[in-house]
């Protein structure tokens, strides 16, 4: 079998396939998790195996850009700023984030329970005292429903969260493509650079295998730069 070229993802020949797939998924109103499942089952049916070697590098949003994104979001009326800050600081997958309920925020403990996590597992993630206070104010006396709800008091869809982040990044004049999983990558890389043990980051992110988390250690250019400068400074 011919090995796909490195630029297969951006090949113009895939445009008709992407268009047809988009129409099909839209026809059946598939959610983010459902599209992921469908793609997985199609790969399995066609015996398409994961490459043994793949580029082990993840994108990230710089800390300056992340602050700019959140600061701009707070200028928008409503809860957009708090929503993006919470998503960013918890490192939650967007499919997990939209399912967090009001009673899963523990203010005294400064923790959030992610009960509908990937793989059917649940985990607690810590939050900063300032965020805990903001969430307490946001919820007020409300103890039911989702942590963040639409103006119609319904659950956000993962796609809507993606749109909100994309729109906010564009309005903040951030040229890099910003999406929910990029925020997850960014906080994980920041925690690693600040000295949090890789095993704790694994639990924070809800990774089943340490190898999955190890990618952040392998791709942290900032850590390499700091070590390099320290080694040659003397």
N, C-alpha and C positions, 0 to 999 in steps of 0.2 A: 504494500500500500504506500502511495506517495505521501511523504511528510508535508503537511501544510506549511506554507511559507510564513515568515514572521509577521507579514502584514495582512494575513488572512482576515483578521477582524475588521479591517477597514476597506476590504476589497469591494469595489463598486459592483462586482458580480453578485454580491449578497443582498443588494438593495431590493430586488424583487422578492427574495425569501423573507426579508424583514417586513416588507409591506404586507405580504400574504399572511404572515404570522400575526402581525398586529391586528389585521382585520378579523382573523379567527378568534384571537383572544378577546377582542372587544365584543364580538358577537356573543360570546358565552359569559361576558362580564366577569372574567377571572380576576381574583385578588392577587396580590403580590405572592403570597405563599402558594397559591394554586398554579401560577405561571412557573414558579420554581419547581414545583412537583411535576408538572407536565413536561418541562424541559428535561428533568432528570429521568422520567420514564421513557421519553423518546430516545435519549442517549442509550439507555439500557436496552431498549428494543432493537436499536441499530448496532448494538455492540460497540459503541463509541467509548473507548476507555480514556480515563484521565491521563495526560502525558506524565511520564515518569519524571521528567525534568521540566520545570517551568520557571519563569522569571519570578524570583522571590524578592519582590519589592512592592511596597504598598505606598499609595499616595497619601498625602496628609495636607492639612491646611495649617499654615504657619500660625503661631500663637498671635501674632499681630493681626492677621487676617481674621482669625476666629473672634478676637475681641471686636474688630470692626463689624463683623457680621452681627454679633449679638447686640452691640451698641446701636446699630442701625435698626435692628428689629424692635428694640425698646421704643424707638421713636414712632412706631406704628401704633395706632390706637388698638387696644385690646390686649390679648395675652401672648401675642406673637413672640415678644422678647423672652418672656419666661419659658415659653414652650421650647424655643430653640436652645436656650441656656440649659434647660433640664435634659433635653435630648443629648446635647453635647457633653455635659458633665457626667451623665450616667453611663455613657458608652453603650446604650441599649440599641439593639437592632430596631429598625422602624416598625417591624411587625410585632415586636415585644412592647415597644413604647405606646402604641395606640391602644393596647389592652390594659395598661396600668389603671387601676381604679383608685378612687379617692381614699378608700380604707386601706390601701397598700402603702401609704406614706406614713412612716413612724417618726413623728417630729422629735420626740425626746431622744430617741436612739439615733436620729439623723440617718435613717436608712429608708430605702425603697425596696419593696418586694416585687420582683419580676416573676409573677406566677405562671405566665404563659410564655415560657421561654422555648427556644429551639430544642427539639428533642424531647419535649414534654417535661423538662426539668424546670425547677424554680431556683432562684437565687436572690440573695440580698445584695444591694449595692449601696455603698456609703454616699452621702451627699454633704456638702459644706453647710455649716451653720447658717450662712446667709441665704443659701438656696432653700433650706428648710423653713426659714422664717417667711420667705417670699411665697412659698407654696402654702404655708399656713394661712397667710393673708388671702391668697388666691382662692382657697377653698372656703374660708370663713367657717360657717357651721355645717357646710355640706359634707356628708359622710357616705353618700351613695353616688353612683354614676362613675364615669371615667374621670381621671385626673384632669385631662384636657378634653373639652367638648366643643363642638361647633356651636354657632349661634342658635341652631335649632335644638341644642342639647342632645345631639347624637354623637356617635363615635366618629373620630377622624379615620379616614382610610389612609393606608400607607402612601398611596399615590398623591393624596392631597398634601400630606406632610412634605413629600418630595417637591411638590409644586411651590409650597410656601418657602422652603429653603432656597429653591432656585430663584424665585422672584426676589427674595430679600437680598441674596448675593448680587443679583443683577442691579438692584436699586442702590446697593452699597458700593457699586462699581468694582466688585471683585471679579477679576478676569478669569480666574481659575474656575473650572466647573465644580460646583459645590452640590453635594447630595448627602443624604443621611448617613450612609456608610462611611463617607469621608470623615465625618465628624467622629465616628466611632474609631476609625484608624488614628485620627489626630490625638484624641485623648489617651489612647493606649500608648502611642509613641511618646507623648509628653510624660506620662507616668513612668515609663521605662527610663527616659532620660533623667528624670528627677530621682531615680534610685529605687523605685518600687520593684521588689523581686518578681521575676518572670512568673513564678508559680502563683503569686497573688494577682497578677494581671490576668492570668488564665482564668481564675475564679471570677474576677471582676467582669470579664467579657463573656463568661459562660462557655468557654471552649471545652469540648470533651477531651481533646488531646493537646498535650503541651506543644507538639510539633506545630500546631496551628498558630499558637501564640509566638513561637520562636521566630516567626517571620518578621516580627517587629524588631527583634534584636539584630537580625541580619540586615535590616534595611534602614537602620537609624544612622543616617549620615551625620547628624549632629553629634552623636556619641563618638563616632570615629574622629570627627574634627577635634573634639575636646581632648580625646586621648592623644591624638597626634601632636597637638600644640603643647600639652603637658610634657610629653616625652622629649620633645626637642627644645623646650624652653630653657632647660638647664644646660 
